[in-house]
Amino acid sequence: MTRLQRLIRIAWVFCRYRLDTFLPLAELPAPLKIFFILAPWHLFPQPKLSRGDRLRLALEELGPVFVKFGQILSTRRDLLPDDMAESLRHLQDRVPPFPGAEAQAIIERSLGAPVTDCFAEFSQQPMASASVAQVHAATLPNGQQVVVKVIRPGIEKVIRQDLALMYLMAGLLERYWSEGPRLHPVEVVADYDSTIHDELDLQREAANASQLRRNFEGSSLIYIPAIDWDYTRNDVLVMERIHGIPVADVNALNAAGVNLKVLAEKGVEIFFTQVFRDSFFHADMHPGNIFVDASNPQDPKYIAIDFGIVGTLAPDDQSYLARNLLAFFRRDYRQVAELHIQSGWVPPHTRVNEFEAAIRTVCEPIFEKPLKDISFGHFLLRLFQTARRFNMEVQPQLVLLQKTLLNVEGLGRQLYPDLDLWSTAQPFLEQWMRRRIGPSGMLKTLQSHLPAWIEQSPDMPQLVHDALLQLRNSGPTVQQNSDTLEQIKAQQASQDRRWRRTVAAAVLAGGAWLSVEHNLLALAAEVPLYGWGLLAAAAWLVARGGR
């Protein structure tokens, strides 16, 4: 009965805002097309609002689960037209608070003790209320001020019901919409499913906060509040209370004398540091979750809260992304096209020349503007529209990254309209690539992998023998297998010679570079003794590898 009531409510909102006009009726099968044409919502007049505003108001009326889904959807410029995405960016997660006594009961049930035993003071009046949880002020027995985050009661049941309906609608779109197979709407809902369930686990959020705090320990860029693990459970989180100016309150920042240019550039540096140095980034950096420590106005520091949504990138995605961005900065569209094909982001049969020409058509008008006038969000939108022509599939691992980057750019331009996002990012990316592929990166990779290689080396002769034996026994004739083995041996000998020459050249070049650019003794002091021993062993093995 509850599900039926919820479905009726959704249908009423659907009719009221005439969301049927968004459906691809021409692509629906005949029975569904007839149903939608004869459906009762045609009796409702179409509101005199833009389609983006109609969708935004409908989501707000449907409640917090749909609001949060709309917030995530607003970052998917590959799924929505620009005007609709812009409207969804203004979704506000304003939810009436639930009673403080109910929050206190949840805290006492989770901690197994009265709040008077856990806290010297506890305020039943909530400080803030959102779709998933609300926050109360408290003081620990040692006098430290903290905030207590409590999961909203009954939210899991609402989420299950709404997600079931979202999966149904996404499945219909994927089946009957021509763009469905490429854009994977079911995967979009699945990503949202994972995201919102992660937010329901406050211990996971606490772990995310601890990791970010460790990554930026002692940093002048950002401060992450400490977690009190003694009082943290799945539905209760206790965290250090912070005091700062909301980042969206530009008037207060100006009154405090904050250097907004430095603040905006620090936001960009924080983003790229999290993505490329740590591969672990705060993926919900909207203005409500960011504050500013203005105690030193000329060197302000960010303060972040709400760590329910974080993102990570695999090393391959990191590398492809950095190389793509650098190629864009240098207008090397050929490399951009090749990287998209190599990474599998577009089909392997894509013609490089055609893809390169399409990317150039998108980028050149943008790059002709002053860098400060280039919108990364607009650039991504145009790139998505071009990629649609080449059947570029959605990359789920990059969705949170795109959302966060758009938030960072919007926040930075709000603080300092002349923010040059690209020129701020380019030196960081170039330095990261040098560290990754330079001598220090090679040494780090070698130190990481060499112990495993040495451990496995006694088994290698037997593995090679077994592989060659299997190859000999799998062929049709002994003579053919013998010829194949001779070819393999000749190729292996040639590869060994080339490899030894390559290693020797790399060592000589690296030595020359180190002698000019670095103090070799300082490098030797940084690398542990066993690391040099392993390096020597590796060099000996390479030199002897051809025998």
N, C-alpha and C positions, 0 to 999 in steps of 0.2 A: 504493500500500500504506500509506503514511504517512497519507493522508487517511482511508482506511478504518479504520485503528487509532484515529485521533482521533475519528471518528464513533462507533465502538464505545464509546470512553471516555465521550463525552458521553451516549450512550444509557444507559450503566450508571449514571451520576450522576443522570440524569433519572428512572430507575426507582427508585434507592435512596431519593431524597427525594420520590418520588411527585408530581412536578411536573405530571403529567397532570391532576391535580385543578384546575389553574389554567385549563385549556383550555375555551373555550365550546362544549362538545360539542353542545348543542342547536342551534347555528347552523351546524354543519358539514354538508356534503353526506353523503348516506347511506353511500357507500363508506368515506369517512374515519371516519364515526361508528362503523361496524361494526368497522373496523380498531382504533380506539382502545378500543372496548369489549372486544375479544378479545385485545388486546395483552398480552404476558407480564408487564408491570410490575404487573398486578393480583395476581401471586403474592407481591409484596413487601408486608410490613405497612407501614401508614402511620406514619411517625415521630410520637412524641408531642411534637411541637413545633408552635409557631404557624406559619402559612403563610409569614409574613415571615422567620422564622428558617430555615425549610427552604430558601427561595429564597436567602437570604444564604449559608448553608453550602454549597449546591450551587455557587454562583458562586465561592466561595473554593476549592472543590475543583477546579474546572475550570481555574483558573490565572489569571495576571495580566491577560490580555486581557478575560476575562469579569468579573474583579473591577473593572477600570476602567470597563467598560460599566455594571456595577451601580452604581458611584459616580455616574455621570452620570444613570442612570435614577432614582436616589433623589431627584433634584431635580424630576422630572417628576410633580408631584402631579396633573396632569391625566390621567396614564396609569395610575397605581397607587392602590389604596386607601391610606388614611393609615397603617394598621398595617404594611403592606409597605414603604412608603417609609421609615418610621421605622427598620425593621430594616436596610434597605440603607444607611442613613446610618452604620451601625457597621462597614461593610466596611473592613478594614484591608489595606493594600497591602504585606503582609510577604512578601518574596520572598527565598529563599536567594541569597547572592551567588555570582557566578561567579569562578573563580580569578583572583587578582591578576596572575599571569604572563600570562594571556590578555588581560586589560585592557591590560597594558603592551605586548603585541604589537600590539593595535589602535591604540594611541597612536603607536607607532613607525611603523606602516604609514601612518597618516594624515598625520603630520608629516614623514615622510621622513627621520627622524634618530633616533638612540638617545635614550632619555629622559635619559641622563646628559649629553647635549649641550644638551638643552632646559631641564632643571631641575637646580638644585643638589642637591635632595633629592626623592625620589619614594617614597611608601609604597605597597607592593603590598597592604597590608591595607586593604580598603574601609572608608570612614567610614559609608556608608549604601548600601542596595540597594533599588531599587524595580522595578516591572514593566518599565519601558522602559530604564532606565539605572542605573548605580551611580557612586559618587563616591569619589575618592581624594584624599588630602592631598599637597601638593607645595610646593616653594619655588623661586621663579625665581632665576636667576643674580644678580639685583640684591638678593636677600634678601627680596623680598615673598612673603608667604604666600598661596597660592592653593589652589583646589580644582579637580580635573580630573574632568569628567563624561564617562562613556564609555557609548555605546549598547550594550545587551546583545547579544551575538552570537546570530545565528539568529532574532531576534525578528520580523523582517519576514516570514519564512516562516510562523511561527505565526500572525501577525496576518492574513495573507492567507487562510489556511485557516479561521480562526475567523470572519472577516468574511463569507466565502462562505456559511457555515452561518447566520450571523445574517441575512443578506439573504434567504435561503430562508425562514426562519421568519417574518420580517417580512412578506414577500410573501404567505405563507399567511394571516397575521392580517389584512392589509389586504384580502384578497380575500373571506375567509369570516366575519370578525368584523363585526358590525353597526356598531361604533364605529370600525372601521378607516379608512374614507374620511375621517372628520373628524380623527382623531388622527395619520394619516400615519406608521405605524410604519416604513415604508421610509425616510422622511426622517429619522427618529430615528437609524436605523442609519447613514445617509449622513452625518449630522452627526458621529456618533462616528467614522466612517471618516476624515473630514476632520481631526477633533481629534487622533486618535492618530497619523496620519501627520505632522501638524504637529509633534507631540512627538518624532518620529523625526529631524527635521531640527534639529540643534543650532545651526546658523547662524541659522535663523529664531528660535530661542529667544534667542540672543545679541542679535539685532536688536531683539526685543521688550524685552529688558532695557535696552538702550541708549536706546530711546525713553522707557521709564518713568523711567529715571534723568534724562534731559533734562527731562521734564515736572516732576519734583520736585527739581530742582537747588536746593540750599540750603534745602529745606523742613525745618520742624521736625516734620513729621508722619511721614515715612517715609524710609528710606535704601535705595537700590538699589545693590548691589555693582557695581563696574566690571568690564567684560569686557576680557580680553586678546585682541585680534583676531589677533595674530601667531601664536597657538597654537590658534586655533579653526577647526574644520572641520565637515563635515556630521555626523560621528559622534564628535567630540571637542570639548569646550567647556572653556576655562580662565577662571576667574572669581576675583575677589578673595575671600579667605576672610574671613568675618565671625564675630564673637563676640557672642553674646547669650543671653538666657534664653528657652527655648521658651515660646511664648505660652500653651500649655496647662498649664505648670507653675505653677499659681497659688500654691502654697506657696513656691516660690522667689521669685516676684514679691513676695509679701507680706514675705518675709524681707529682700528688698532695699529695702523701704519704698516700692514703686511705688504711685503714686496710680492705682488701678484705675478709678475713675470717669472720670478724664481719659483714660486709655488706651482705655477702651471708646468714649467719645465721639469720640476721634480716629479710631478704626476706621470709624465711620459717616461722618465727614467725608472720610476718604480715599476711601471707596467713591463717594460722591456727587461728589467732585471729579473722580475719574477718569471717571465716566460722563458728567457734564454739562459740565464744563469742557473735558476733553480728548477725550471720546468714544473712550477707549482705556483699558481696565481689565484688571487682573490677574484672571483668571477661575478661578483655582485656589487661592483663599485659605483652604485648610483649615489646621488648626493645625500640621501638619507642615511647612508652608512659611513660617511666620511666627515671627519672633523679636523680642525686645524689648531695646533699648538702655537700660539702667537707670542709666547714668552720672549722669543728672539725674532722680532718682526722682519729683519733682513735675512734671516735664515730659518723660515718657518718649517714646521714638521707636520706631516699628516698623521692622523690617528684613525685607525680603521676599526670597525665593529662588524658584527654579523657575518660569520664565516661559514654559513651553511652551504654555500655553493663555491666550490673551488674547481679549477681546471688543471689538467696536466697534458703534456705533449710527449710523444715518443721521440727518441733521438733523431729518427729519420724525418719525422714531421718538422722538428725543430730546424734541421739542416735545410730541408726543401723550402720552408717558409722564409728563413733568413736569406737564402740565395735568391728566392723570388723577389723579396723586397729590395735587396741590393741591385738586382737586375732592373727593377722598375726605376729605382733612383737614377741609374746610369742610362736609362732608356735603351737597354739591350733587350729588345722585344723578342729576338730570336732565342735567347737563352730562356726567357720566360716561357715561351711556347714549348721548348724542349723539356724544361723542368716539369711542366704540367703533364706532358706525355710520359716522362720517365717515372714520375710519382704515381701514375695511374689515375690522376684526377680527371683526365679526359681519355676517351677510348684510344687504344694503341694504333688504330688505323687512321687517326686524325692526320691530315696533311699539315706538316709544320709550316709551310709557306702561307697557307690560307689562315691558319690560326695566328701566325705572327702578324699578318696584315690586319686581321680583325682587332688584335690587341693594340696595334699602333693607332688604328682609327679611334679607339676609345681614349688612349692615353695622351696623344699629342695635343688635342685641344685643352686638356687639363694642365699639362706641363707648360703650356705657353703662358699661363697665368703666373703671377708672383706666387712663390711657395706659400706665403702666408694666406693666400686666398684659396688654396686648394683644400677641399673638404674630402677627407679620407672616406667618410660615409658615402658621399656622392660617387667617389671613385669606385668603391666596392659595388655600389648599385649598378653602375655602368658595366663593370666587369662581369657581374652575375648575368646581366642581360645578354652580353656577348657570349658567355660560356653556355647559355641555354641553347644557342644555335649549334654548338659543338657537342651537345649531350654531356656536358660536364655534370657529374653526379655530385650530390650534396656530400660534404665530408663531415660526418658527425663530430669527429674529434676537434674540428675547427670552429664549431658553432659557438661555444662559450668564448673562444678567443675573439671572434668577430664581435660578439656582444660587448665584451669587456673593452675592446679597442674603441668601439663607437662611444661607450660611456666615457672613456678617458678623453677622447677628442672633444666631446661635447662639454665635459667639465672644464677642460683646459681652455677652450674658447670662451666659456662663460667667465672664467677668471681673468683671462688675458686675450682679448679678441685677436691680437696679432700673433698668437702662438704659431710657431712654425714647427708643426709636428714632424714633418719629414726630415728637416735638417737637424732636428734634435735627435731623431732616431738613427740617422745614418752613421754617425761616428760610433755609436754604441754597437750597431750591428757589425760594422767593419772590424772593430776591436774584438768582438766575440768570435768572428770568423777567423781572425789571425790566431787567437788563442786556441781555437778548435783544431786548425790544420797546421799550425806552426810547430816548432820544435818542442815547446812545453806541452802542447796537446798530444804530440806523438809520444813523448816520454810518459805522460800520464796514462795513455791508452796501453802502452807497452807494459808499464808497471801493473796495470789492472789485469791484463790477459796473460802475461808471461808465466806466472805460477801455474795456471791451469794448463798452459801448453807444455811446460816441463813435466807436470804430473801425468799428462796423457802421452808424452813422447815414448815411453817404453812399449806402449801398445801399438804404436803406429806401424812398425814393420809387419806385425801379424795382420793388422787391418788391411794394409796394402797387399800382402800376400793373398789374403782371403778374397779381396776384391778382384785381383788378377785371375785367381783360380776360378772364381765364379764367371768372369768374363770368358775365360777359355772354354769352360764347359757349356756355356750358353749358346755358342755359335754353331753354325751348321757343319763346318769342317775344321780339322786340325790346322790345315794350311792357312785357311782364312783367319783363324784365331792367332796363328803365329805371326802372320803379316800385321794383324791389328796390334798385337803386343809390341812388335818391332816399331810400328809407327808411334805407339804411345811412349815407348822408351826414348825414341828420337825426339819427340816433342817435349818430353819431360827434361831431357838433357839440354835442349835449346832453351826452355823456360828457366832452368836452373842457372844457365850462363847469363841470360838476360837479367834474372833476379839479382844475381851477385853483382853484376855491373851497376844495376839500379841502386842497390844498397850502398855500394861503394861511393857512387856519385852523390847520393843523399847525405852520407856521412861527411864527405868532403865539403859539400855545399853547406851543410849544417854547421860544420866546424868553422868554415870561413865566416858564416853569418854571426855565429856566437862570438868569434874573436873580434869582430868589428862592433857589433851592437851591444854586447853584454860582457859582463865580467864573468869569465868561466869559473873562477874560484867561488863566486857567489852562487852560481848555479849548482856547483858541486856540493856546496854547503846545504842547499835546499833539498837535494835528492838524497834519500837515506842510503846508507852504505850497501844494504842488501839490494837496493834498486840498481846501483852500478854493477854489482855482481851479476844480477840477473841479465842486465844489458850486455855484459861481456859474454855471458853464456849464450845469449841469443845470437850475438854476432858470430861466435864460434860455430854454432849450429848452422847458421846461414852459410858461412864460408865452407863448411864441410857437407852441405846439403846435396851437392851434385854427385857425391861418391856413393 
